[in-house]
Amino acid sequence: MPQLSVYLDDRTIAQARENARISNLSVSKLITKALDKYMSTQWPDGFETLFGSVSDETFQRQPGVSFSSDVKRETL
């Protein structure tokens, strides 16, 4: 398995070590799992080019619908 050197500040490595200890994992395995999760939640390559690519007539803007027809939000 290839190796990778990563430079972390003291606070980050301390947090990684503590989280690895709590999770009963090595720091390497903890970081591998975190990277796997991060990369699996990203949009796939080329996703942004899909905008406007559907020519199906059911994907058309409906006439007479505007944001002014939307329900007013409550003020917090």
C-alpha positions as CSV (number, residue, x, y, z in Angstrom):
1,M,0.0,0.0,0.0
2,P,1.4,3.4,-0.9
3,Q,2.3,5.8,1.9
4,L,1.7,9.6,2.1
5,S,3.2,12.1,4.4
6,V,0.8,14.8,5.7
7,Y,1.9,17.8,7.8
8,L,-0.6,18.8,10.5
9,D,-0.5,21.4,13.2
10,D,-0.2,20.3,16.8
11,R,-3.9,20.9,17.6
12,T,-5.1,18.8,14.6
13,I,-2.8,15.9,15.2
14,A,-3.8,15.9,18.9
15,Q,-7.4,15.7,17.9
16,A,-6.8,13.0,15.3
17,R,-4.9,10.9,17.9
18,E,-7.7,11.3,20.4
19,N,-10.4,10.5,17.9
20,A,-8.4,7.4,16.8
21,R,-8.0,6.3,20.4
22,I,-11.7,6.7,21.1
23,S,-12.6,4.9,17.9
24,N,-10.1,2.1,18.5
25,L,-8.4,2.9,15.2
26,S,-4.9,3.8,14.1
27,V,-4.5,7.5,13.1
28,S,-3.8,6.2,9.5
29,K,-7.1,4.3,9.4
30,L,-9.0,7.2,10.9
31,I,-7.7,9.6,8.2
32,T,-8.3,7.0,5.5
33,K,-11.9,6.7,6.6
34,A,-12.3,10.4,6.8
35,L,-11.0,10.9,3.3
36,D,-13.2,8.1,1.9
37,K,-16.2,9.8,3.4
38,Y,-15.2,13.2,2.1
39,M,-14.6,12.0,-1.4
40,S,-17.8,10.0,-1.5
41,T,-19.9,13.1,-0.8
42,Q,-18.4,15.2,-3.6
43,W,-20.3,15.8,-6.8
44,P,-19.1,13.5,-9.6
45,D,-16.7,14.9,-12.3
46,G,-18.7,16.8,-15.0
47,F,-21.8,17.2,-12.9
48,E,-21.9,21.0,-13.5
49,T,-22.1,20.4,-17.3
50,L,-25.5,18.6,-16.9
51,F,-27.4,21.9,-16.3
52,G,-29.7,22.4,-19.2
53,S,-28.9,19.1,-20.8
54,V,-32.4,17.6,-20.3
55,S,-34.7,18.3,-23.3
56,D,-37.7,16.4,-22.0
57,E,-40.8,18.6,-22.1
58,T,-41.7,17.8,-18.5
59,F,-38.7,19.8,-17.4
60,Q,-39.9,23.1,-18.5
61,R,-40.6,26.2,-16.4
62,Q,-44.3,26.4,-15.7
63,P,-46.0,29.6,-16.8
64,G,-47.4,31.9,-14.2
65,V,-45.3,30.7,-11.3
66,S,-43.1,33.3,-9.7
67,F,-41.3,33.8,-6.4
68,S,-44.0,36.3,-5.4
69,S,-46.4,33.4,-5.2
70,D,-44.2,31.8,-2.5
71,V,-45.3,31.7,1.1
72,K,-43.8,34.4,3.3
73,R,-41.2,33.2,5.8
74,E,-41.6,33.8,9.5
75,T,-39.3,36.3,11.0
76,L,-37.1,34.9,13.8
